[in-house]
Amino acid sequence: MAGSCFVGEEIRVESPDVIYTDTEILSYYNYHDSRIRGNVVTPTTERLVFKTQRQLPKTGLLLVGWGGNNGTTLTAGILANKLNVTWNTKEGLNHPNYLGSICKSVTMRIGIDDRFMPVYAPLNNVVPLLNPDDLEIWGWDISSVNMGDAMRRAKVLDWDLQRQLYSNLKEMLPWPSVYVPEWIAANQSDRADNCLKGTKKEMLNALRQNIKDFKNSRRLDKVVVVWTANTEKFALIKPGVNDTADNLLRAIENNSSDISPSTLFAVASILESCTYINGSPQNTFVPGCIELAERCRVLIAGDDFKSGQTKIKSVLSDFLINSGLKLQSVVSYNHLGNNDGKNLSAPETFRSKEISKSGVIDDVVRANRLMYRSDESPDHCVVIKYVPYVGDSKRAMDEYISEIFMGGRNTISMHNTCEDSLLAAPIILDLVILAELCTRVQVKRDKDEEFTKMHPVMSLLSFLLKSPQVPPGSPVVHMLFPQRYAITNFFKALIGLPPENFMMLEHKVP
Ligand code: NAI
């Protein structure tokens, strides 16, 4: 934008409501909303205090499914950035970057300058954020292949880049993992040669020991665990098994077959006080697991990285419905040829993905009773096919049909081709960076004595997740820009600035 400005260093707010110490930022914050009873609306203000630790902890990232396309692409991408490895393609010399990460490549509006022009800043100049280059990375995989060969197997990064990173990556060997064949597609069995043995309890203890050893040997302050392993089938919620934290722990003791590998990882992570993020669609966070996170005050987030098609869907459904056009049909076809696609070709794992993708237009439809009756929704169909030839370069074809003025029809069709893992890797980074920030933030109502941690279920990360987990009883927001502004307005709250309001009254009031 002509005349817009940029703050290229850490912001410092001057206000009686904001206090910077060497270690913390304290923000006394007025949270404004409105309470509605019948047709009577009362503006409300809640005085909150946020306390953000300024020092960055030494942080480790553990990936479950490390040897997969996402795991290797992320690991190699960070290494390339850290070592500033450049590589040649037929288009010329490439430099490493963090495109696709909102923490590294996006700015937010802070306010206006003396000429009333907007001023922007990167997120890590608002509050301190982890630098991905400083992350220590390791992980688990049911395939024993080292990260160098796993990167080659993935066929995602350019060859000249792979060639230069290979020797570093081949030294990285994944820890054995929990493999229970009935939880993922049968077609994955041929790569499962790196599996823990023993009962569920013994495997849980082994995972906990891995986390402890990693933390101690690297002298880490914090560890974040991310599931980027294959999609599992949905778990049935069974009373007495996984419905409460105590039942879940007992079921693990009893070696219950109803506990999925991903839930076992989540439990290990929570018991080791490590934030756990679920990047796949399955319902890892059974009620007992959420209760355990609440009890241990450990942050969790999920489900399912939101990379391409779902992001567009949440934007287009918002655009159409909030333009007053009645969206009536959404049909999405995908085909992809990577190992994720192979795993999703089994009906039970596909079902998890279908459920995860299907909720995305719900909130925008439910918010509009002028166009949709309470029992009415657009038709919504999701198809995913495995086509090996296209590899990681996923194809997504979508058709949106809406009813317009006076009986007209509006049909939008689109075709998207993109390397799936190159979209997912920066999203994993953002999840880790933002989740780590959440562990450094404490909050209280002004009148309360004690600060507490944020709610363990991090709905703040919804922008990055297809089927966002929210605190029990809290509404789910799928619309992309509200999700994004939830993040940037939260950043503003941490330094005592008002939320973005878009009114630009400075240019409208004479
Ligand atoms: P991938 O199939 O290349 O990698 C998954 C890895 O997990 C494999 O190396 C496999 O050996 C390993 N694995 C399977 N079960 C395991 C277990 N129990 N413990 C440890 N390792 C295990 O898949 P990709 O493309 O990396 O995707 C990973 C996950 O992320 C999938 O569930 C996918 O649906 C999800 N996802 C991916 C997105 C993308 O754009 N790439 C977007 C949204 C979600």
Residues whose N, C-alpha, C, O or C-beta is under 5 A from the ligand:
A	BS01	NAI	V64 G65 G67 G68 N69 N70 G71 W140 D141 I142 S143 S177 V178 Y179 T228 A229 N230 T231 P261 G279 S280 D304 F305 S307 N339 D340 D420 S421 A424
